[in-house]
Structure formats: C-alpha cells, structure tokens
Amino acid sequence: MSLSLQQRNTRILLRWLPLVMLAGSVFLYFLMRSHILHMQEQQLHLKQNNIWRAFTTSPGGLPLHIRGEYDIVPGPPASIRTSDRPRDTAIRFPGYASETFNLLTSRLTDKGKSYLVTTYISSTEVTHLIIKIALADALIFLLLLGAIVVVNRNISRRLWAPFYTTMDTIRSYDVRQNETPNLSPDTGVDEFNRLNQTLSSLIDNVYQAYRNQKQFTENAAHELQTPLAIIRSKVELMMEGAALNEDTAHLLGEINDANERLSQMSRNLLLLSRIENRQFPEGETVYLSRLVQKQTAFFGDYFQDEVPKTTTEVEPGIQLLASPALVEILVNNLLRNAYIHNVADGYVRVCLNRTGLLVENSGPAIEGDPARLFDRFKKGREDSRTNGLGLALVHQICQLYQFGIRYSYYSGVHRLTVTFPSGS
C-alpha cells in the first residue's frame, strides 16, 4: 500500500521514537531511584551520628528508645550481627499497624560500654515518592511523544507545502491548452526550487514536441487532400474512357476504393487533431433524439440487404450541449460500426434515454484485446474494410465532453454504451 511521505515519516517516527524515549525514561527512573536510596542511606548515617553524639555528650538526658526514630540497646551480645548498610523491614509497634522502615544498625562503644544503635526512616514515603516519579515520568513521556508527533506533522506539512502545490499545478496541466504551468522559481526550499526548474524545462520540451507533432499531422492531413483529389479525378476520367476493358475497370475501381479510404483516413486524422486541440466552437443545443432517429433510419435503409432487422428505442426530447458536427460524427460512427461489423441476417438495436446511448449489434468476436478497441488504427478484425479510426474518433469526442464509453461482447452480441454526465 502506497503512503504519502508525511505518513511514512510519521510511521517511522512512531516506530522508533517511543523506543528511544522509553529507554530514556527507564534510565531516568532508575537514576532517580538510585539517588533517592543513596540519599536515604546518607540520612540514616547522619541521623545515627547525631543521635550517638547527643547520647555521649549527655548520657542521662537522651531516652534510649523513640518509636520510629531510634533504639539504643546497651551491652548487646557480640553474636548479634551489624552492618553498615541499611536494610528494609516491617515493624509493628504496640497499638499501631505494621509499617515498613529502612533501618541502620551499628555497634558503637562509649567509655568501655558497648551499645547497639539502630536508626529508622519510614520507607513508605520513599516508596510513594518513587511511584510519583514513575507516574510523572510516564506522563511526561506520553505528552512529549504526542507533542513531537504533532509538531513533526505540522512542520512536515509546512515544509512540503511547495511540493504539493507543484503537484497540483502539474496535475491540472494539459499540454493541449497551450498554457505554461506557473511553477514558482522561489519556494524557500532549494530542493523544491530545483524540482520546479527541472519540471518547467521538461514541460517546455514536451510542449515543443507536441506542437511539432500537431503541426506535422495537420499539414500532412491537409496537404494529402490535393494529390488524393487529383488521383480521384484522373481515375474517374480513365473509367469514362472508351477503350476500357473489364480487367482495367476492376483495377481502377480498386484504386478508387483505396484512394477513398486514404482520403477518409486523412480527414479523420485531421479531425482527431482538431478534437485533441479543442479547435471547435462553443457547444450549442443538439436535439439528440431527432438525430438518432434520422441517422438510424438512414443506415437501416442503406444496409437493408445486409442487415434486415433494425430496432429503435428512442426517448423523445433528449438534448445535449455540444458541437452538432461532433455529435453527428459520434452517432454516425457508432451506427456505421454496428452495420459494417455485422453478420448476414443480423440485427442492430439502438436505445437512447436520458442516461445514455446504447448501440447493440450481432457479429463475430473481435480479434485481440478489447481494451485496445478505441486505439487509433485498431481494427476489430484484420480483414475489416475500415481504417481503424472510427471508434478512436468516438473515444476522443467522449473524452472532450466527458461522456463515458464502454464496450462489451457476449454470446455473439456487441454492445457499445455512451453514458451522459448528469445535467447534460
């Protein structure tokens, strides 16, 4: 699945940033916990030193026991082990619930007497402090992660704004409109400036090549008409000659047919070029229902011997806003294609309503890929009498007016459907 660069950047950020921040948070937690425990140990030692100093300076003025603070036990047996390291324990004082303390027990001597001095610090508050630090660390982690993602998305959106502007401009560019896209030479980002310069140069080259090709097509199609007309007139003069035998007449007829096809191909190429370049006047109202009925009747009569059955279902009052000449070409090419590519004793069915035009006919299956049926010089069958430009013209006209066009074939039946956009 393709993602935008911003989405990919966010996904990568969300994949690795939480791991890095989590590692940092765990490190900070253990660092703070170690520091708190070290501070607690230092407090126990300091408290023990202060109590022992007070006890030795005033032996009778300091009580031996203060609950939760310290204990001084004179003359303990030597078997009782002491340690310079604090330890945790749960102690229950009379009348109070059990409470957890961190305590330090040391053996100290004064004037030849041995004492066991134990100092206490409640570890409950320390535990609460560590829990609060952990919660604060987790909260900061989540807030920081969300802030980084939001800030990164906003920064990315601003940084990539010139790129999306360029893409929108290129997407709306049509080389046939003879308009140069307005790509800003100074976007504030050096890479995007170079991108716009490269695209501008590329578009200029494409437009120049398109213009040269268009001029060549127009000139070739136009200049071909004169020699084709001369050939036609000469062939007609020869066919009217007195010394014409059957073989010669047959050859001249073939030459004349080929000349007519070449002339028709030249006119179609010129028409395609004009359609692609949108060299047609603004649209006007076309009474499509009348046109379809008229042309269907004409083709039905003309091909009566080859295709005896023609069915017409035309909804009255259908109109289009388009070029009358192009709409007539569209209808004629669809009908002519249906009659030419038919079978003996076949049929043609024409259906027109407000959603579209359907032309259906019997006939053999086409050769090759049906998806390429609308390409130029693509014939349904190699032995066809057409030049392969009729449906290409239909396709170009549909594109010009944003009509939909669809071809299907099933059980010996061809269907060409032209759908009109809403509001036509």
PEMO-V954939 format. One record per backbone hydrogen bond with DSSP energy under -0.5 kcal/mol. CO is the residue of the C=O (numbers start at 0). NH is the residue of the N-H. If there is no record, write none. Layout:
<<CO | NH> <CO | NH>>
This chain:
<<3 | 7> <4 | 8> <5 | 9> <6 | 10> <7 | 11> <8 | 12> <9 | 13> <10 | 14> <11 | 15> <12 | 16> <15 | 19> <16 | 20> <17 | 21> <18 | 22> <19 | 23> <20 | 24> <21 | 25> <22 | 26> <23 | 27> <24 | 28> <25 | 29> <26 | 30> <27 | 31> <28 | 32> <29 | 33> <30 | 34> <31 | 35> <32 | 36> <33 | 37> <34 | 38> <35 | 39> <36 | 40> <37 | 41> <38 | 42> <39 | 43> <40 | 44> <41 | 45> <42 | 46> <43 | 47> <44 | 48> <45 | 49> <46 | 50> <47 | 51> <48 | 52> <49 | 53> <50 | 54> <51 | 55> <52 | 56> <53 | 57> <57 | 60> <57 | 61> <63 | 71> <65 | 68> <65 | 69> <68 | 119> <69 | 65> <70 | 72> <70 | 117> <71 | 73> <72 | 75> <72 | 115> <76 | 79> <86 | 102> <88 | 90> <88 | 100> <90 | 92> <90 | 98> <92 | 95> <98 | 90> <99 | 122> <99 | 123> <100 | 88> <100 | 102> <101 | 120> <102 | 86> <103 | 118> <104 | 82> <105 | 107> <105 | 116> <107 | 114> <109 | 112> <112 | 109> <113 | 74> <114 | 107> <114 | 116> <115 | 72> <115 | 117> <116 | 105> <117 | 70> <118 | 103> <120 | 101> <121 | 125> <122 | 126> <123 | 127> <124 | 128> <125 | 129> <126 | 130> <127 | 131> <128 | 132> <129 | 133> <130 | 134> <131 | 135> <132 | 136> <133 | 137> <134 | 138> <135 | 139> <136 | 140> <137 | 141> <138 | 142> <139 | 143> <140 | 144> <141 | 145> <142 | 146> <143 | 147> <144 | 148> <145 | 149> <146 | 150> <147 | 151> <148 | 152> <149 | 153> <150 | 154> <151 | 155> <152 | 156> <153 | 157> <154 | 158> <155 | 159> <157 | 160> <159 | 163> <160 | 164> <161 | 165> <162 | 166> <163 | 167> <164 | 168> <165 | 169> <166 | 170> <167 | 171> <169 | 172> <173 | 176> <173 | 178> <174 | 177> <180 | 182> <181 | 183> <188 | 192> <189 | 193> <190 | 194> <191 | 195> <192 | 196> <193 | 197> <194 | 198> <195 | 199> <196 | 200> <197 | 201> <198 | 202> <199 | 203> <200 | 204> <201 | 205> <202 | 206> <203 | 207> <204 | 208> <205 | 209> <206 | 210> <207 | 211> <208 | 212> <209 | 213> <210 | 214> <211 | 215> <212 | 216> <213 | 217> <214 | 218> <215 | 219> <216 | 220> <217 | 221> <218 | 222> <219 | 223> <220 | 224> <221 | 224> <221 | 225> <222 | 225> <222 | 226> <223 | 227> <224 | 228> <225 | 229> <226 | 230> <227 | 231> <228 | 232> <229 | 233> <230 | 234> <231 | 235> <232 | 236> <233 | 237> <234 | 238> <235 | 239> <237 | 240> <240 | 243> <241 | 243> <242 | 244> <244 | 248> <245 | 249> <246 | 250> <247 | 251> <248 | 252> <249 | 253> <250 | 254> <251 | 255> <252 | 256> <253 | 257> <254 | 258> <255 | 259> <256 | 260> <257 | 261> <258 | 262> <259 | 263> <260 | 264> <261 | 265> <262 | 266> <263 | 267> <264 | 268> <265 | 269> <266 | 270> <267 | 271> <268 | 272> <269 | 273> <270 | 274> <271 | 275> <272 | 276> <273 | 278> <274 | 277> <277 | 279> <283 | 321> <284 | 286> <285 | 287> <285 | 319> <286 | 290> <287 | 291> <288 | 292> <289 | 293> <290 | 294> <291 | 295> <292 | 296> <293 | 297> <294 | 298> <295 | 299> <296 | 300> <297 | 301> <298 | 302> <300 | 303> <302 | 306> <305 | 307> <305 | 344> <305 | 345> <307 | 309> <308 | 347> <310 | 349> <312 | 314> <312 | 351> <314 | 317> <317 | 287> <317 | 288> <319 | 285> <319 | 321> <321 | 283> <321 | 323> <322 | 326> <323 | 327> <324 | 328> <325 | 329> <326 | 330> <327 | 331> <328 | 332> <329 | 333> <330 | 334> <331 | 335> <332 | 336> <333 | 337> <334 | 338> <335 | 339> <336 | 340> <338 | 341> <339 | 341> <342 | 345> <345 | 308> <346 | 361> <347 | 310> <348 | 359> <349 | 312> <350 | 357> <351 | 314> <352 | 355> <354 | 419> <355 | 352> <356 | 417> <357 | 350> <358 | 415> <359 | 348> <360 | 413> <368 | 371> <369 | 372> <371 | 374> <374 | 377> <376 | 378> <379 | 366> <380 | 383> <387 | 376> <387 | 377> <388 | 392> <389 | 393> <390 | 394> <391 | 395> <392 | 396> <393 | 397> <394 | 398> <395 | 399> <396 | 400> <397 | 402> <398 | 401> <403 | 418> <405 | 416> <407 | 414> <409 | 412> <411 | 362> <412 | 409> <413 | 360> <414 | 407> <414 | 416> <415 | 358> <416 | 405> <416 | 418> <417 | 356> <418 | 403> <420 | 423>>
